[in-house]
Amino acid sequence: MIVTIDGPAGAGKSSVARKLADALGYEFLDTGAMYRCVTLACMNQSVSLSDTERVAAVARNVSIQFFNGIVLLDGVDVTDAIREPNISQAIKEVADNLAVRECMVEAQRKWGQGKDAVTEGRDQGTVAFPDAACKIFLTASAEERARRRVAQLRSKQIAADFESILASQLERDEHDRTRPVGALIAAPDSIRLDTDQLSEEQVLAELIRIVQSKRQNQQGPHFTKHRQNGKGSEVRDLAP
């Protein structure tokens, strides 16, 4: 069964989706890492991100692999490199490239065939896996997401101004809602979970409950929660 988790930036999708996959014994697909890898590959090859055709060619030819929480780009560990600020600032042009998104969605669908998996992003329940049995839209107010970001930065001894981060959050929300491809839209059949008043532990517990309920509806009353089987070492090649 595919479980999709979509929602706005800063809603905590990545961390809780990964924990959900671990709790269920499902595989996890971090779609944002895929676009970050393409962005890094373009930078490494001195490809202008405004050159849509060359960027798409890079996307079609790179190998992106996940291995026990490590992200490999053409066989090189880029787990930390793709999280650098310069990648975060540049990824918008790559994510808005229609040909790149088509390539990534194709790879995501190929990867998800026959799996029990949790996948998160902005368009997983609407574009990548419209027939997914369990779709969740995880959200929080812009103010709450900004507060969480401030707390996160300050915990790392990084100065953070709430008003500036909130303004940036609102600007990104507007862009994500109106982007030409992969826009932030809740699937009509998704379950909306507002996390404003919930801790991450409470969110995780509710997500587990939702998935178990969906799975029971599919398989009947004898379903029991999956647990990790220790097979986390297999490499998944996401190149189409």
C-alpha positions in Angstrom: 0.0 0.0 0.0 1.2 3.5 -0.9 0.8 6.2 1.8 1.2 9.7 0.4 1.8 12.7 2.7 1.5 16.1 1.1 1.5 19.6 2.7 3.1 23.0 2.8 6.8 23.6 3.6 7.5 23.5 7.3 4.6 21.3 8.3 7.0 18.6 9.4 6.3 16.2 6.6 9.8 14.8 6.0 10.6 13.9 9.6 7.3 12.4 10.6 6.9 10.6 7.2 10.2 8.9 7.8 9.2 7.9 11.3 5.9 6.6 10.1 7.6 4.4 7.5 9.9 3.1 10.3 7.0 2.4 12.6 5.1 0.5 10.0 8.1 -1.3 8.4 7.4 0.5 5.1 9.9 1.9 2.7 10.3 5.7 2.6 10.7 8.0 -0.4 11.9 11.5 0.1 10.8 13.2 -3.1 12.4 16.5 -2.2 15.8 14.8 -2.1 15.3 13.9 -5.7 14.9 17.5 -6.9 17.8 18.5 -4.7 20.0 15.9 -6.3 19.1 17.2 -9.8 19.9 20.8 -8.6 23.3 19.7 -7.2 24.1 17.7 -10.4 23.4 20.8 -12.5 25.6 22.9 -10.3 28.4 20.3 -10.5 28.1 20.2 -14.3 27.9 24.1 -14.6 24.4 23.8 -16.2 22.4 27.0 -15.8 19.2 26.2 -14.0 17.4 28.6 -16.4 18.3 26.3 -19.3 15.3 24.1 -19.1 16.3 21.6 -21.7 19.8 21.0 -20.3 18.4 20.7 -16.8 15.9 18.1 -18.0 18.7 16.2 -19.7 20.6 16.1 -16.4 17.5 14.8 -14.7 17.1 12.0 -17.2 20.7 10.9 -16.9 21.5 11.0 -13.2 21.3 8.0 -10.9 19.6 8.8 -7.6 19.7 6.1 -4.9 18.6 5.7 -1.3 20.5 3.5 1.0 19.7 3.2 4.7 19.0 6.9 4.9 21.9 7.9 2.7 21.3 9.6 -0.6 23.6 8.7 -3.5 24.0 10.8 -6.6 25.8 8.9 -9.3 27.2 6.7 -6.6 28.5 9.6 -4.4 27.1 10.3 -0.9 25.4 13.7 -1.1 23.1 13.3 2.0 24.5 16.5 3.6 25.4 18.3 0.4 21.9 18.5 -0.9 20.7 20.2 2.3 23.2 23.1 2.0 21.6 26.6 1.8 22.7 27.1 -1.8 20.7 24.1 -2.9 17.6 25.2 -1.0 17.8 28.6 -2.6 18.2 27.2 -6.1 15.8 24.3 -6.1 12.8 26.3 -7.2 13.8 26.5 -10.9 14.4 22.8 -11.0 11.1 21.9 -9.3 9.2 24.2 -11.6 10.7 22.5 -14.7 7.9 20.5 -16.3 10.2 18.0 -18.0 12.1 17.4 -14.7 8.9 16.8 -12.8 7.6 14.4 -15.4 10.9 12.5 -15.2 10.9 12.4 -11.4 7.2 11.4 -11.2 7.9 8.5 -13.7 10.8 7.4 -11.4 8.6 7.6 -8.3 5.9 5.5 -9.8 8.4 3.0 -11.0 9.9 2.8 -7.6 6.6 2.4 -5.8 5.3 -0.5 -7.8 4.4 -3.4 -5.5 5.7 -1.8 -2.4 4.4 -0.8 1.0 5.8 2.7 1.1 5.4 6.2 2.6 6.1 9.0 0.2 6.0 12.7 0.9 6.0 15.9 -1.1 3.5 18.4 -2.6 2.0 16.4 -5.4 2.2 12.8 -4.3 -1.5 12.2 -3.8 -2.6 14.3 -6.7 0.0 13.6 -9.5 2.5 10.9 -8.6 0.1 8.4 -6.9 -3.5 9.5 -7.6 -4.7 6.0 -6.9 -2.9 5.6 -3.5 -5.0 3.8 -0.9 -4.1 6.3 1.8 -3.6 10.0 1.2 -2.8 12.5 4.0 -2.6 16.2 3.8 -0.4 17.4 6.7 -0.7 21.1 7.4 -0.2 23.8 10.0 -0.7 27.6 10.1 2.0 29.7 8.6 2.6 31.3 12.0 3.1 27.9 13.7 5.4 26.8 10.9 7.4 30.0 11.3 7.6 29.5 15.1 8.9 25.9 14.6 11.5 27.2 12.1 12.7 29.9 14.5 13.0 27.3 17.3 14.9 24.9 15.0 17.4 27.6 13.9 17.9 28.9 17.4 18.6 25.4 18.7 21.5 25.4 16.2 22.7 28.8 17.6 21.6 30.5 14.4 19.9 33.9 14.7 16.3 33.9 13.5 13.7 36.7 13.3 10.1 35.5 13.5 8.6 38.2 11.2 11.2 37.7 8.5 10.7 33.9 8.5 6.9 34.3 8.5 7.1 36.6 5.5 9.3 34.1 3.7 6.9 31.3 4.7 3.9 33.2 3.3 5.8 34.0 0.0 6.7 30.3 -0.4 3.2 29.2 0.3 1.8 31.5 -2.4 4.4 30.2 -4.9 3.7 26.6 -4.1 0.0 27.1 -4.5 0.4 28.8 -7.9 3.4 27.0 -9.4 2.8 25.7 -13.0 3.5 22.1 -12.1 3.4 20.1 -8.9 1.3 22.8 -7.2 0.3 22.4 -3.5 -3.2 21.0 -3.7 -4.9 18.6 -1.3 -6.3 15.6 -3.1 -10.1 15.5 -2.8 -9.9 12.1 -1.1 -7.1 13.0 1.3 -7.4 13.1 5.1 -6.4 16.5 6.4 -4.4 16.6 9.6 -3.8 20.0 11.2 -0.8 19.8 13.5 -0.9 23.3 15.2 -1.8 21.9 18.6 0.0 18.5 18.3 3.5 17.4 19.2 5.4 15.3 16.7 4.7 12.2 18.8 1.0 12.9 18.7 1.1 13.5 14.9 2.9 10.2 14.4 0.4 8.3 16.6 -2.5 9.8 14.5 -0.8 8.9 11.2 -0.3 5.3 12.4 -4.0 5.1 13.3 -5.1 6.5 9.9 -2.8 4.0 8.0 -3.9 1.1 10.1 -7.6 1.9 9.6 -7.1 2.2 5.8 -5.2 -1.1 5.7 -7.8 -2.9 7.8 -10.5 -1.7 5.3 -8.4 -3.3 2.5 -7.4 -6.5 4.2 -10.0 -7.2 6.8 -9.9 -7.5 10.6 -6.9 -9.8 10.9 -4.4 -7.1 9.8 -1.6 -6.3 12.3 0.9 -3.5 12.1 4.0 -4.2 10.0 7.3 -4.0 11.8 10.8 -3.4 10.5 12.4 -6.5 9.1 15.9 -5.3 9.1 16.2 -5.2 5.3 17.2 -1.6 5.1 20.3 -2.2 3.1 18.8 -2.5 -0.4 19.7 0.3 -2.8 16.7 1.8 -4.7 17.8 3.3 -8.0 15.4 6.1 -8.8 16.7 6.9 -12.3 14.0 6.2 -14.8 
